[in-house]
Amino acid sequence: MIICSPAPWPIIKAALLAEIYNDLPCFQGEQDSLGLFGITAAHDADTASLAALIKQLSATCGLDTSWLLASPGHTLARLVAANLRYQALDKAAVIFAAVEQAIRYGHSYCLCGIGGISRIFLSRAKIVSHEVHKMLGFIRFHPAPDNTLAAKPKLFHQTADLILRQFAPRYPNTRLVFILENDTALMLTNGKIMHTPANIYLPYVENQEFAAAWETYYQSQYIATRKNIKLAQHAIPKKYWDWLAEGKILESEASK
């Protein structure tokens, strides 16, 4: 059995070890889910040398993965990082399978989405990237005490910290807070991400006057005679309509 941390390079090294030893890779702490396989001897990918594994794989299996040390390897690592943020029960299985395809058939097979698993792998990375991009345009911060801006984003994947860091240059010397599901909150302050009690900031993000102001603004820009719900849905996907103030207007117009 091969174990690794849920991080890009440990995962890639675990996939190399899996090829070398013809064994199963899994994240640390998930051995119990493997049943009898969980009590077999384990190789820890975190402590292995990438360069040494590349040489060992070439010697034992005849596979050339020296590209992992170059630009394609870094691209693969970035895609693995994005997939780790994708919310799905089969996340680990898809990541390990995609990296395995890259190792066996070459980086182009995976990075160009030639295999079915690789296409899913690329698609999920793109979805995560799109969520970050969309949230930079959709999120509206509410002022809170102590030079703090708070928001309650609608996220489908584990992207909160990425989005907070993207916002940081826009609001220098400001504490940024996201209230997430289950009333947990994530804070970015002085360049550091930390958890914080959500109840402190909930009254500010649930300000109905703030939402009404955005609704009034959107209504002032809306031209009923040029209604184009398809175009509006392209700009503001339907899954966000119940979250954004203008989404409620779009939903109302779409039903007419």
Contacts in CASP RR format, 6 or more apart in sequence:
PFRMAT RR
TARGET T0000
AUTHOR 0000-0000-0000
METHOD contacts of the structure
MODEL  1
MIICSPAPWPIIKAALLAEIYNDLPCFQGEQDSLGLFGITAAHDADTASL
AALIKQLSATCGLDTSWLLASPGHTLARLVAANLRYQALDKAAVIFAAVE
QAIRYGHSYCLCGIGGISRIFLSRAKIVSHEVHKMLGFIRFHPAPDNTLA
AKPKLFHQTADLILRQFAPRYPNTRLVFILENDTALMLTNGKIMHTPANI
YLPYVENQEFAAAWETYYQSQYIATRKNIKLAQHAIPKKYWDWLAEGKIL
ESEASK
1 23 0 8 1.000
1 24 0 8 1.000
1 26 0 8 1.000
1 31 0 8 1.000
1 34 0 8 1.000
1 37 0 8 1.000
1 38 0 8 1.000
1 40 0 8 1.000
1 41 0 8 1.000
1 42 0 8 1.000
1 43 0 8 1.000
2 14 0 8 1.000
2 17 0 8 1.000
2 18 0 8 1.000
2 21 0 8 1.000
2 23 0 8 1.000
2 24 0 8 1.000
2 25 0 8 1.000
2 26 0 8 1.000
2 42 0 8 1.000
2 43 0 8 1.000
2 45 0 8 1.000
3 14 0 8 1.000
3 25 0 8 1.000
3 26 0 8 1.000
3 27 0 8 1.000
3 28 0 8 1.000
3 29 0 8 1.000
3 31 0 8 1.000
3 42 0 8 1.000
3 43 0 8 1.000
3 44 0 8 1.000
3 45 0 8 1.000
4 10 0 8 1.000
4 11 0 8 1.000
4 13 0 8 1.000
4 14 0 8 1.000
4 25 0 8 1.000
4 26 0 8 1.000
4 27 0 8 1.000
4 28 0 8 1.000
4 44 0 8 1.000
4 45 0 8 1.000
4 46 0 8 1.000
5 27 0 8 1.000
5 28 0 8 1.000
5 46 0 8 1.000
6 27 0 8 1.000
6 28 0 8 1.000
6 84 0 8 1.000
6 92 0 8 1.000
7 81 0 8 1.000
7 84 0 8 1.000
8 76 0 8 1.000
8 77 0 8 1.000
8 78 0 8 1.000
8 80 0 8 1.000
8 81 0 8 1.000
8 84 0 8 1.000
9 50 0 8 1.000
9 77 0 8 1.000
10 45 0 8 1.000
10 46 0 8 1.000
11 25 0 8 1.000
11 45 0 8 1.000
11 80 0 8 1.000
11 95 0 8 1.000
11 96 0 8 1.000
11 99 0 8 1.000
12 50 0 8 1.000
12 68 0 8 1.000
12 73 0 8 1.000
12 76 0 8 1.000
12 77 0 8 1.000
12 80 0 8 1.000
12 99 0 8 1.000
13 45 0 8 1.000
13 46 0 8 1.000
13 48 0 8 1.000
13 50 0 8 1.000
13 53 0 8 1.000
14 25 0 8 1.000
14 45 0 8 1.000
14 96 0 8 1.000
15 25 0 8 1.000
15 96 0 8 1.000
15 99 0 8 1.000
15 100 0 8 1.000
15 103 0 8 1.000
16 45 0 8 1.000
16 48 0 8 1.000
16 50 0 8 1.000
16 53 0 8 1.000
16 54 0 8 1.000
16 56 0 8 1.000
16 57 0 8 1.000
16 65 0 8 1.000
16 103 0 8 1.000
17 23 0 8 1.000
17 25 0 8 1.000
17 43 0 8 1.000
17 45 0 8 1.000
17 48 0 8 1.000
17 53 0 8 1.000
18 24 0 8 1.000
18 25 0 8 1.000
18 96 0 8 1.000
18 100 0 8 1.000
19 57 0 8 1.000
19 61 0 8 1.000
19 63 0 8 1.000
19 100 0 8 1.000
19 103 0 8 1.000
19 104 0 8 1.000
20 53 0 8 1.000
20 56 0 8 1.000
20 57 0 8 1.000
20 60 0 8 1.000
20 61 0 8 1.000
21 43 0 8 1.000
23 43 0 8 1.000
24 34 0 8 1.000
24 37 0 8 1.000
25 45 0 8 1.000
25 96 0 8 1.000
26 33 0 8 1.000
26 34 0 8 1.000
26 92 0 8 1.000
27 92 0 8 1.000
28 46 0 8 1.000
30 92 0 8 1.000
31 37 0 8 1.000
31 38 0 8 1.000
31 42 0 8 1.000
32 38 0 8 1.000
50 68 0 8 1.000
50 69 0 8 1.000
51 69 0 8 1.000
54 65 0 8 1.000
54 66 0 8 1.000
54 68 0 8 1.000
54 69 0 8 1.000
57 63 0 8 1.000
57 65 0 8 1.000
57 103 0 8 1.000
58 64 0 8 1.000
58 65 0 8 1.000
58 66 0 8 1.000
63 103 0 8 1.000
63 104 0 8 1.000
65 103 0 8 1.000
65 106 0 8 1.000
67 73 0 8 1.000
67 106 0 8 1.000
67 107 0 8 1.000
68 76 0 8 1.000
72 107 0 8 1.000
72 111 0 8 1.000
73 107 0 8 1.000
75 107 0 8 1.000
75 111 0 8 1.000
76 99 0 8 1.000
76 102 0 8 1.000
76 107 0 8 1.000
76 110 0 8 1.000
76 111 0 8 1.000
78 125 0 8 1.000
79 98 0 8 1.000
79 111 0 8 1.000
79 121 0 8 1.000
79 122 0 8 1.000
79 125 0 8 1.000
80 95 0 8 1.000
80 99 0 8 1.000
82 124 0 8 1.000
82 125 0 8 1.000
82 128 0 8 1.000
82 129 0 8 1.000
83 91 0 8 1.000
83 94 0 8 1.000
83 95 0 8 1.000
83 98 0 8 1.000
83 121 0 8 1.000
83 124 0 8 1.000
83 125 0 8 1.000
83 128 0 8 1.000
84 91 0 8 1.000
84 95 0 8 1.000
84 158 0 8 1.000
85 128 0 8 1.000
85 157 0 8 1.000
85 158 0 8 1.000
85 159 0 8 1.000
85 162 0 8 1.000
86 124 0 8 1.000
86 125 0 8 1.000
86 127 0 8 1.000
86 128 0 8 1.000
86 157 0 8 1.000
86 158 0 8 1.000
87 156 0 8 1.000
87 157 0 8 1.000
87 158 0 8 1.000
88 94 0 8 1.000
88 124 0 8 1.000
94 117 0 8 1.000
94 120 0 8 1.000
94 121 0 8 1.000
94 124 0 8 1.000
95 121 0 8 1.000
97 117 0 8 1.000
97 121 0 8 1.000
98 110 0 8 1.000
98 117 0 8 1.000
98 118 0 8 1.000
98 120 0 8 1.000
98 121 0 8 1.000
99 110 0 8 1.000
101 109 0 8 1.000
101 110 0 8 1.000
101 115 0 8 1.000
101 117 0 8 1.000
101 118 0 8 1.000
102 109 0 8 1.000
102 110 0 8 1.000
102 111 0 8 1.000
102 118 0 8 1.000
105 114 0 8 1.000
108 114 0 8 1.000
109 115 0 8 1.000
109 118 0 8 1.000
110 118 0 8 1.000
110 121 0 8 1.000
111 118 0 8 1.000
111 122 0 8 1.000
112 118 0 8 1.000
113 119 0 8 1.000
113 121 0 8 1.000
113 122 0 8 1.000
127 157 0 8 1.000
128 157 0 8 1.000
128 159 0 8 1.000
131 155 0 8 1.000
131 156 0 8 1.000
131 157 0 8 1.000
131 159 0 8 1.000
132 159 0 8 1.000
132 162 0 8 1.000
132 163 0 8 1.000
132 166 0 8 1.000
134 237 0 8 1.000
134 240 0 8 1.000
135 153 0 8 1.000
135 155 0 8 1.000
135 159 0 8 1.000
135 163 0 8 1.000
136 163 0 8 1.000
136 166 0 8 1.000
136 167 0 8 1.000
138 153 0 8 1.000
138 236 0 8 1.000
138 240 0 8 1.000
138 244 0 8 1.000
139 151 0 8 1.000
139 153 0 8 1.000
139 163 0 8 1.000
139 167 0 8 1.000
140 151 0 8 1.000
140 210 0 8 1.000
140 214 0 8 1.000
141 149 0 8 1.000
141 150 0 8 1.000
141 151 0 8 1.000
141 171 0 8 1.000
141 176 0 8 1.000
142 149 0 8 1.000
142 150 0 8 1.000
142 151 0 8 1.000
142 204 0 8 1.000
142 205 0 8 1.000
142 207 0 8 1.000
142 210 0 8 1.000
143 149 0 8 1.000
143 204 0 8 1.000
144 150 0 8 1.000
144 177 0 8 1.000
144 200 0 8 1.000
144 201 0 8 1.000
144 204 0 8 1.000
146 175 0 8 1.000
147 173 0 8 1.000
147 174 0 8 1.000
147 175 0 8 1.000
148 174 0 8 1.000
148 175 0 8 1.000
148 176 0 8 1.000
148 177 0 8 1.000
148 201 0 8 1.000
149 171 0 8 1.000
149 174 0 8 1.000
149 175 0 8 1.000
149 176 0 8 1.000
149 177 0 8 1.000
150 176 0 8 1.000
150 177 0 8 1.000
150 178 0 8 1.000
150 179 0 8 1.000
150 201 0 8 1.000
150 204 0 8 1.000
150 205 0 8 1.000
151 177 0 8 1.000
151 178 0 8 1.000
151 179 0 8 1.000
151 205 0 8 1.000
152 178 0 8 1.000
152 179 0 8 1.000
152 180 0 8 1.000
152 205 0 8 1.000
152 206 0 8 1.000
153 160 0 8 1.000
153 163 0 8 1.000
153 178 0 8 1.000
153 180 0 8 1.000
154 239 0 8 1.000
154 240 0 8 1.000
154 243 0 8 1.000
155 163 0 8 1.000
155 180 0 8 1.000
156 239 0 8 1.000
160 178 0 8 1.000
160 180 0 8 1.000
160 186 0 8 1.000
161 186 0 8 1.000
161 188 0 8 1.000
161 193 0 8 1.000
163 178 0 8 1.000
164 176 0 8 1.000
164 178 0 8 1.000
164 186 0 8 1.000
164 188 0 8 1.000
164 193 0 8 1.000
165 188 0 8 1.000
165 191 0 8 1.000
165 193 0 8 1.000
167 176 0 8 1.000
167 188 0 8 1.000
168 176 0 8 1.000
168 188 0 8 1.000
168 191 0 8 1.000
175 187 0 8 1.000
175 188 0 8 1.000
175 189 0 8 1.000
176 187 0 8 1.000
176 188 0 8 1.000
176 189 0 8 1.000
177 185 0 8 1.000
177 186 0 8 1.000
177 187 0 8 1.000
177 188 0 8 1.000
177 196 0 8 1.000
177 201 0 8 1.000
178 185 0 8 1.000
178 186 0 8 1.000
178 187 0 8 1.000
179 185 0 8 1.000
179 198 0 8 1.000
179 201 0 8 1.000
179 202 0 8 1.000
179 205 0 8 1.000
180 186 0 8 1.000
180 198 0 8 1.000
183 198 0 8 1.000
183 199 0 8 1.000
183 202 0 8 1.000
184 195 0 8 1.000
184 198 0 8 1.000
185 195 0 8 1.000
185 196 0 8 1.000
185 197 0 8 1.000
185 198 0 8 1.000
185 200 0 8 1.000
185 201 0 8 1.000
186 193 0 8 1.000
186 194 0 8 1.000
186 195 0 8 1.000
186 196 0 8 1.000
187 193 0 8 1.000
187 194 0 8 1.000
187 195 0 8 1.000
187 196 0 8 1.000
211 245 0 8 1.000
212 245 0 8 1.000
214 244 0 8 1.000
214 245 0 8 1.000
214 246 0 8 1.000
215 245 0 8 1.000
215 246 0 8 1.000
215 248 0 8 1.000
215 249 0 8 1.000
218 245 0 8 1.000
218 246 0 8 1.000
218 249 0 8 1.000
219 249 0 8 1.000
222 249 0 8 1.000
224 253 0 8 1.000
227 253 0 8 1.000
229 250 0 8 1.000
229 253 0 8 1.000
229 254 0 8 1.000
232 250 0 8 1.000
233 250 0 8 1.000
233 254 0 8 1.000
236 244 0 8 1.000
236 246 0 8 1.000
236 247 0 8 1.000
236 250 0 8 1.000
240 247 0 8 1.000
241 247 0 8 1.000
241 248 0 8 1.000
241 250 0 8 1.000
241 251 0 8 1.000
242 248 0 8 1.000
242 251 0 8 1.000
END
